C-alpha cells in the first residue's frame, strides 16, 4: 500500500492522472489512510472492528532532526518519544512485550531513516490483529537508498549493486556510524551513549521478524524477502528504502531474552567476520537495556 500510494500521489500531484471521486469511505483502504496518502480527498469514516492500527501517515523527518537538535538530544532519543505514541495507537497498550516489540521495531527503522537516508519525509503504517496475536509494520522513505548510505562508510565505498547493499545492511554493525578497527576495544559509540548507532537495529529487527513471520526490505532496484531460512530476491523501482515486518508475537515470546539471544549472536558474527577481530557491542538501545525507557 505504501508503494502504490507513493506512485499514485506522484501521478496526482503532477497531473498525470485525474483525481477520482465517489469512493466509498467505509472500506479498508480508506480507514488505513490509503486515499489520503495518494492525495485523493476521500472522507474517512472508521469502519467497525479492531481499533488497533495506525493508518498510512506522512512524517516530517527533517522536523525530527531539527527538534532533536533544538532539544540537544540524540535523534534516536527523540525518535523513541515519537514512536511511543505510534506503538500505543497500534497496540492500545502502554507496556508489555507487545507494546515494546512494536516500539522497538518502529524506533530502529525510523532512526535509520533519520540518520542515514537524507529523506525529508517518510510514510509509516501498522496494524495489530489481537485474535491472531500478529502485527504488521511498514515504513517507506524516498531518500538516497541503502547503497548510497552505506557507501558513506569508507569500508563500503563503491558497492556494486543495490542487492548487495541490502544484504550488507542486514548484517550486524555494518550500518553503524563507527568504523571499527581490531586495535581498539569499543563498548558503544561515545558521543551518544546508549543512543549511539552501533548498527544492530536493522539486524535485530530482521532477525525477530524472520523467526516469527517475515521480513522484507527493498531499495533502489532490488528487493529481499525473508521467511525463516528462506530468502527470495526480486526487483524494486523506487529510490529510498522500504521495510516491512510481519510477526507472530506468540512465536517471539518474551522480548528481552529474544533480544539478548539475537544481539549476542550478532556481536559474535560482527567480531568474527566484519570488524577484523575488533570487539563491538550492540548499543543499550539495541539491547533495550535502558533506563527511563519511556
Helices and strands as residue ranges (DSSP letters): H 2-13, H 28-31, H 34-37, E 53-60, H 61-71, H 75-91, H 96-112, I 113-117, E 121-129, E 134-141, H 145-151, G 154-156, H 162-169, G 193-195, H 201-212, E 213-227, E 230-248, H 249-252, H 255-269, I 270-274, H 284-287
